């Protein structure tokens, strides 16, 4: 695991380069991934397949939904009709989920979330913050500690936030926020339990119980203003075909997303071993959901370029307000877009001319990378390499 490597590795320059945290001089071109990293044409064991996202009944309206005035029963975070409209009458639930060490994978419940943000934390690692609204998950985790970035997500989605504590400076900012009464950590009557299937003592929660807990505490838990996203079923014109998207955060965390034309979803493949070669020896395994036994498969993949500001040694403040460059992937097509959000708003996307960019109805995974990140494009794949700030 890279956290351990970054502490004991004898060559500091190599470690910093592998972690992607610092760059010296002009960036060098990222070498293309070896052929072995491309999706195999066959596998010795069957890989799980994703289930196509159902569209609304009756047929999805040609004009789509959003960015406001969503009809009753339509989830404003997915643009889909939900099976239980009562779920939309509550606050979203944001839950912090671990991504390292690798033996905590596969995680629980991510396939049932509306949105997931992945971002760099420290020492080559990433974590997820998953947002649930239109569906519940009986187990989500392993839950880990918060970072500054989570504050913007919780604020924008007016969410309840379940997490496993935080560093002092980050915890102080959370406690000073306007949503301090919606913070849920382990202890007392909080619906967070320890699950120990293999000696890992993982912290998990149940989203339905988490929402009920907030209501029982007398905290307002009604429907929130989540306007901002636009959805249309047909893919917009002007996209560039691309079926494989790589996102490399460090020698320990690198991802591949494969577009599956059968389901119209992006399938997640995660690092299976550390790679200190800068991308020449990456090994992947498909990521599934331990709760549902389904692959992690999302309808939209969005890469967000956001400034990473060093707060103190090892701690970054990701400045997630205003607007910035992004790339949206849907239906096997890539689109250059801009992200935008004010402090109390959800994330929305706009085209270069300022018109709303339509998400595909369904779920969205956001990859958050630094402003100095590199993009390599070929006919077979796009490859993002995370570089801060």
Secondary structure as UniProt FT lines:
FT   HELIX           2..8
FT   HELIX           12..19
FT   HELIX           35..37
FT   TURN            62..63
FT   TURN            72..73
FT   TURN            76..78
FT   HELIX           85..89
FT   STRAND          93..97
FT   HELIX           102..104
FT   HELIX           110..112
FT   STRAND          115..120
FT   TURN            123..124
FT   STRAND          126..132
FT   STRAND          140..141
FT   HELIX           148..156
FT   TURN            157..158
FT   STRAND          160..162
FT   HELIX           168..175
FT   TURN            178..179
FT   HELIX           180..182
FT   STRAND          183..184
FT   TURN            188..189
FT   STRAND          192..195
FT   STRAND          202..205
FT   HELIX           207..216
FT   TURN            217..218
FT   TURN            227..228
FT   STRAND          230..231
FT   TURN            237..238
FT   STRAND          240..241
FT   STRAND          244..248
FT   STRAND          254..260
FT   TURN            261..264
FT   STRAND          265..271
FT   TURN            276..277
FT   TURN            280..281
FT   STRAND          284..286
FT   TURN            290..292
FT   STRAND          297..298
FT   STRAND          300..305
FT   STRAND          308..312
FT   TURN            313..314
FT   STRAND          315..318
FT   STRAND          322..330
FT   TURN            331..332
FT   STRAND          333..341
FT   TURN            343..344
FT   STRAND          348..350
FT   TURN            352..353
FT   STRAND          358..359
FT   STRAND          364..369
FT   TURN            371..372
FT   STRAND          374..377
FT   STRAND          382..385
//
